[in-house]
Every structure is written in C-alpha cells, then in structure tokens.
Amino acid sequence: QVLLAESGGGLVQAGGSLRLSCVVNGNIFSINAMAWFRQAPGKQRDLVASITTGGSTYYADSVKGRFTISRDNARYTVYLQTNSLKPEDTAVYYCNTDPSRGPKTSIPPWGQGTQVTVSS
C-alpha cells in the first residue's frame, strides 16, 4: 500500500516554477502536520516547509518568500509551489509527516520522491 506519492518534479531553468503534489493516505493526512523535505546528492535530507492541520506554515530560511506549502483536505493532498527556482534547489523532494508540529505519531515509510533539477 502506497502511503505517500509525490509528483510534479522536472527540469526547469533558473527563475522558473514547479508545483509539487503529494497524495497521502487519508488516515495519515487527517491527523498530521505534513511537510516537504529535500535531499541533494551527498547531503542529508532537510525540512523545506511544513503545514499543520490548521493551516499554520513553517519555511526554511533558504526558501522563504519563494516556496508556498498548502494542503487540500478534500483530496488528501499537500502541495509545494516553488517559484524563483535556483540551481541550489536541485534535489529529490519528498513529503512526509512532521511530528515536530503535530501529533507524535510514527513517521510513515518514505516514498520515492520527485526529482527537481534547476539549470543555470
């Protein structure tokens, strides 16, 4: 059973935009804060943005003002609108729960992620 399914990545020039989507198992989505993470080659996976069930958001400094996280409660989907992309945004992007901003539930297995590549 797939619990998290990311999509929407691609190759884009610097300054461009992409909208990432993550369809989440309903039982997981309904009670958890959800977040987007990213992992560049040879680096650790970092939190990019998070949104609580109530809609409160958090952004890493590196993406503040450029990325927007949102959630559609009817579709069990979390989105990441990425604007003004930079080459340093190149990474595999994953979604998952964010226990630091919601219930301390077990983190589901990671999905396959979606590759974002930004050319200069």
Secondary structure, DSSP 8 states (H G I E B T S, - for coil): --SEEEE--EEEETT--EEEEEEE-HHHHHHS-EEEEEE-TTS--EEEEEE-TT--EEE-TTTTTTEEEEEETTTTEEEEEE-S--GGG-EEEEEEE-GGGS-----------EEEEEE-
